[in-house]
Amino acid sequence: MDTFMLARLQFAANISFHILFPTITIALCWFLVFFHLRHRATRGTPQAAGWEQAYYFWTKVFALTFALGVVSGITMSFQFGTNWPGYMERAGNIAGPLLGYEVLTAFFLEATFLGIMLFGRGRVSERVHLVATLMVALGTTLSAFWILSLNSWMQTPAGYEIIDGQFHAVDWWAIVFNPSFPYRLGHKLLASALTAGFLIAGVSAWQLLKGTATEGTRKALRTAVTAVAVVIPLQIFMGDLHGLNTLEHQPAKIAAIEGIWHTERGAPLTLFGLPNEKEGRTDYALQIPKAASLVLAHDANAELKGLNEFPGAHPPVAPVFWGFRVMVGVGMLMLAVAWWGAFTLYRRRGRDASTWPRPLLWTLVGMTFSGWVATLAGWYVTEIGRQPYLVYGLLKTADAVAPHPPAMLMGTLVAYLTVYVLLLAAYIGVIKYMAEHSTMPTPAVRPPAPQPQIQTL
Amino acid sequence: MEQLTLATALPLAFMAIMGLALLAYVVLDGYDLGVGILLPFATDAEKDVMVSSIGPFWDANETWLVLGVGVLLVAFPMAQGVVLSALYLPVTVMLLGLVLRGVAFDFRVKARDAHKATWNRIFAGGSLVTALAQGWMLGAYVTGFQDDLWGWLFAAGIALTLPAAYALLGAGWLLMKAEGDLQRKAAAWGRRVLWPMGLALVAISVATPLVSATVRAKWFVLPELFVLLPIPLACAAAFWAIRHVLRTPRVVEAGYGWIVFGGMVLIFVLAFFGLAYSLYPYIVIDRITVWQAASATESLVVIALGVALTLPVIIVYTIFMYRVFWGKARTLTYGL
């Protein structure tokens, strides 16, 4: 393999590993804020202990997940310079401030208040502790805001001018709120809610099945199932809007997603098939006539541009085509499972979640990491779908790569992959272990808190 | 640089911000890396206290590295490729080290007990590898990525020195955060690395002007030499203060253990200013100046605005966090 392909694989490996963890923590922290608020609201009632258990257990998961997100994120920031120096050389005037604002407004906020959120109990008042939790949640969400703004700008650049091959900022408002940004941000935040929700639901279901559930488990399960049942239809709607936006700005990506090889009126919707890029057709295609035109343009006879319109400037078809189908497939599965759970919750309201049908609990266990699958598939669609460009239509990916010897890239890639596979196994193994051995410190063994409390910020 | 305009001043300001962020990183993550390096020499119970003493801080400490490299990327796009491409391998090694130690920190208390020893080893090993790689990067950077035997030897020298300096900084941190046996052990560890580190620092100071004519020309001229003399003298004074505290248990018991930490911070700060003076106005020595490497002025203004607005707030809440966790370390617990 050549340097270019290896550098791309290395970036893909790093960012794929990284995104697994922020996708959980962005929303998980808002779940923690919710548990915290419920705990405050129910203080003095028997409910309070359950909310505290939920907060306690999921804080531990959050800490672990956040640590993995932070360290894999440091890798990302260096990758820009080590492997893709041409990106900052050409687009640094735009990308720089956006990345800078992410570090300044988000990274320090979340990393600093995380210490207080995790270990501040007994050292700060409960209100300050709630504020710290809120600050971490705000930080993770702000981080998503800035990085998705930059990512969206690379997909749908706006507010710039090019002088001597370099991008210069003309209108920062147009850069930050570029055409695809609102849709991408919404899509990503909802994806995070689904990923964290299914993780909580799956782990809680596992605890119920294994007999290690506490009142906190049941509260977490109910919260998560309710959340995903509400979020999944919103996500499907948001995904549709995002797709329409992509059709407007990146028709080549849509053509690859749908497997439309030639511009046609009344394009059929291909459900499945084997994209054959060499011959320019989809083999064994299972199609619904005119449906693609209907879905994408809301007109059965509308003309859709095919890949033939973008010679040498469209993405490889197969990964985009398949990525999209995996994402949508998992989304549909989420809809079914979430509503099954919500229906059960409604039918058995007031009763213990341990009485939930075992098939439902097992299905939830199976869906524990479904958010990861959908998230990765979706990112592959949008990022591979941007190829061969780094900044869509303006800067080619191949023009930004650093000329390292392939052997060195291969060696480091293997090292990264080895570490990532081991860490992923350890992460899942430890979550399983914590689910089965979750012990809430009882009031008797809780460490005393002799420190004077700091009451105000 | 004839006159000071926004276009000439901003790159300098960003060079200063980048340098100070990296200095903050070296001092802050330096002590927690140092604690990691010292971990294998402690008993299991002491290991828990050591990790607890850095628990609330390490995450934010590492963020300074992200800020430092972030400023390099965003303010100096014409230098970042040269610097980071030349450092490709040590950067990768450092990143793997940081990844491993960062996650080991969390895994060690959450995994089953039988795995705890393994995660402890990964935590210590990752910390050491990170420090070695950073030392190598610094050494290679100072020589302008000189790719010959002397360049390599110089980088290797700093690679071996930085972990010792971090270990001493970590020992200083433990003198403040630990009590009893662990505190005494920290002083003993400090004594063990003190002389090797001191001699290595002297060797590096002698070698730097030898490998770089630019540095030689900047230091060994009159009257600059006299103006610069306080830097090595203050370093020597800090060294003797550290040595005295480490060798006198009653000074530590009387609550002056912080002098070790403070002395090391002083040495790092002075070394930083010495380095900054040596390199100015280059961002890659003898090759690229800060002005040649900088982003467009209008983009720098936007970032400078962000820095001016957020950095004071960051410093305030960082101080708040250190105040919350002031005092001796206790075993950490999660919860409401």
Boltz contact constraints between the chains, C-beta under 6 A:
constraints:
  - contact:
      token1: [A, 52]
      token2: [B, 336]
      max_distance: 6.0
  - contact:
      token1: [A, 55]
      token2: [B, 336]
      max_distance: 6.0
  - contact:
      token1: [A, 56]
      token2: [B, 335]
      max_distance: 6.0
  - contact:
      token1: [A, 59]
      token2: [B, 334]
      max_distance: 6.0
  - contact:
      token1: [A, 60]
      token2: [B, 334]
      max_distance: 6.0
  - contact:
      token1: [A, 63]
      token2: [B, 106]
      max_distance: 6.0
  - contact:
      token1: [A, 64]
      token2: [B, 106]
      max_distance: 6.0
  - contact:
      token1: [A, 64]
      token2: [B, 110]
      max_distance: 6.0
  - contact:
      token1: [A, 67]
      token2: [B, 102]
      max_distance: 6.0
  - contact:
      token1: [A, 67]
      token2: [B, 103]
      max_distance: 6.0
  - contact:
      token1: [A, 67]
      token2: [B, 106]
      max_distance: 6.0
  - contact:
      token1: [A, 68]
      token2: [B, 103]
      max_distance: 6.0
  - contact:
      token1: [A, 70]
      token2: [B, 59]
      max_distance: 6.0
  - contact:
      token1: [A, 71]
      token2: [B, 98]
      max_distance: 6.0
  - contact:
      token1: [A, 71]
      token2: [B, 99]
      max_distance: 6.0
  - contact:
      token1: [A, 71]
      token2: [B, 102]
      max_distance: 6.0
  - contact:
      token1: [A, 74]
      token2: [B, 66]
      max_distance: 6.0
  - contact:
      token1: [A, 74]
      token2: [B, 98]
      max_distance: 6.0
  - contact:
      token1: [A, 75]
      token2: [B, 95]
      max_distance: 6.0
  - contact:
      token1: [A, 77]
      token2: [B, 66]
      max_distance: 6.0
  - contact:
      token1: [A, 77]
      token2: [B, 69]
      max_distance: 6.0
  - contact:
      token1: [A, 78]
      token2: [B, 91]
      max_distance: 6.0
  - contact:
      token1: [A, 80]
      token2: [B, 73]
      max_distance: 6.0
  - contact:
      token1: [A, 81]
      token2: [B, 73]
      max_distance: 6.0
  - contact:
      token1: [A, 81]
      token2: [B, 80]
      max_distance: 6.0
  - contact:
      token1: [A, 81]
      token2: [B, 84]
      max_distance: 6.0
  - contact:
      token1: [A, 82]
      token2: [B, 84]
      max_distance: 6.0
  - contact:
      token1: [A, 82]
      token2: [B, 88]
      max_distance: 6.0
  - contact:
      token1: [A, 82]
      token2: [B, 91]
      max_distance: 6.0
  - contact:
      token1: [A, 85]
      token2: [B, 81]
      max_distance: 6.0
  - contact:
      token1: [A, 88]
      token2: [B, 73]
      max_distance: 6.0
  - contact:
      token1: [A, 88]
      token2: [B, 77]
      max_distance: 6.0
  - contact:
      token1: [A, 88]
      token2: [B, 80]
      max_distance: 6.0
  - contact:
      token1: [A, 89]
      token2: [B, 77]
      max_distance: 6.0
  - contact:
      token1: [A, 92]
      token2: [B, 77]
      max_distance: 6.0
  - contact:
      token1: [A, 92]
      token2: [B, 295]
      max_distance: 6.0
  - contact:
      token1: [A, 93]
      token2: [B, 295]
      max_distance: 6.0
  - contact:
      token1: [A, 93]
      token2: [B, 296]
      max_distance: 6.0
  - contact:
      token1: [A, 93]
      token2: [B, 299]
      max_distance: 6.0
  - contact:
      token1: [A, 96]
      token2: [B, 74]
      max_distance: 6.0
  - contact:
      token1: [A, 96]
      token2: [B, 295]
      max_distance: 6.0
  - contact:
      token1: [A, 96]
      token2: [B, 299]
      max_distance: 6.0
  - contact:
      token1: [A, 97]
      token2: [B, 299]
      max_distance: 6.0
  - contact:
      token1: [A, 97]
      token2: [B, 302]
      max_distance: 6.0
  - contact:
      token1: [A, 97]
      token2: [B, 303]
      max_distance: 6.0
  - contact:
      token1: [A, 99]
      token2: [B, 70]
      max_distance: 6.0
  - contact:
      token1: [A, 99]
      token2: [B, 74]
      max_distance: 6.0
  - contact:
      token1: [A, 100]
      token2: [B, 74]
      max_distance: 6.0
  - contact:
      token1: [A, 100]
      token2: [B, 303]
      max_distance: 6.0
  - contact:
      token1: [A, 100]
      token2: [B, 306]
      max_distance: 6.0
  - contact:
      token1: [A, 101]
      token2: [B, 306]
      max_distance: 6.0
  - contact:
      token1: [A, 103]
      token2: [B, 66]
      max_distance: 6.0
  - contact:
      token1: [A, 103]
      token2: [B, 67]
      max_distance: 6.0
  - contact:
      token1: [A, 103]
      token2: [B, 70]
      max_distance: 6.0
  - contact:
      token1: [A, 104]
      token2: [B, 306]
      max_distance: 6.0
  - contact:
      token1: [A, 104]
      token2: [B, 310]
      max_distance: 6.0
  - contact:
      token1: [A, 105]
      token2: [B, 310]
      max_distance: 6.0
  - contact:
      token1: [A, 107]
      token2: [B, 63]
      max_distance: 6.0
  - contact:
      token1: [A, 107]
      token2: [B, 66]
      max_distance: 6.0
  - contact:
      token1: [A, 108]
      token2: [B, 63]
      max_distance: 6.0
  - contact:
      token1: [A, 108]
      token2: [B, 314]
      max_distance: 6.0
  - contact:
      token1: [A, 111]
      token2: [B, 59]
      max_distance: 6.0
  - contact:
      token1: [A, 111]
      token2: [B, 60]
      max_distance: 6.0
  - contact:
      token1: [A, 111]
      token2: [B, 63]
      max_distance: 6.0
  - contact:
      token1: [A, 112]
      token2: [B, 60]
      max_distance: 6.0
  - contact:
      token1: [A, 112]
      token2: [B, 317]
      max_distance: 6.0
  - contact:
      token1: [A, 112]
      token2: [B, 318]
      max_distance: 6.0
  - contact:
      token1: [A, 112]
      token2: [B, 321]
      max_distance: 6.0
  - contact:
      token1: [A, 114]
      token2: [B, 59]
      max_distance: 6.0
  - contact:
      token1: [A, 115]
      token2: [B, 56]
      max_distance: 6.0
  - contact:
      token1: [A, 115]
      token2: [B, 321]
      max_distance: 6.0
  - contact:
      token1: [A, 116]
      token2: [B, 324]
      max_distance: 6.0
  - contact:
      token1: [A, 118]
      token2: [B, 334]
      max_distance: 6.0
  - contact:
      token1: [A, 119]
      token2: [B, 55]
      max_distance: 6.0
  - contact:
      token1: [A, 119]
      token2: [B, 56]
      max_distance: 6.0
  - contact:
      token1: [A, 119]
      token2: [B, 332]
      max_distance: 6.0
  - contact:
      token1: [A, 120]
      token2: [B, 324]
      max_distance: 6.0
  - contact:
      token1: [A, 121]
      token2: [B, 335]
      max_distance: 6.0
  - contact:
      token1: [A, 123]
      token2: [B, 324]
      max_distance: 6.0
  - contact:
      token1: [A, 124]
      token2: [B, 324]
      max_distance: 6.0
  - contact:
      token1: [A, 168]
      token2: [B, 296]
      max_distance: 6.0
  - contact:
      token1: [A, 169]
      token2: [B, 299]
      max_distance: 6.0
  - contact:
      token1: [A, 402]
      token2: [B, 85]
      max_distance: 6.0
  - contact:
      token1: [A, 412]
      token2: [B, 92]
      max_distance: 6.0
  - contact:
      token1: [A, 419]
      token2: [B, 96]
      max_distance: 6.0
  - contact:
      token1: [A, 423]
      token2: [B, 103]
      max_distance: 6.0
  - contact:
      token1: [A, 430]
      token2: [B, 110]
      max_distance: 6.0
  - contact:
      token1: [A, 430]
      token2: [B, 111]
      max_distance: 6.0
  - contact:
      token1: [A, 433]
      token2: [B, 112]
      max_distance: 6.0
  - contact:
      token1: [A, 434]
      token2: [B, 110]
      max_distance: 6.0
  - contact:
      token1: [A, 447]
      token2: [B, 333]
      max_distance: 6.0
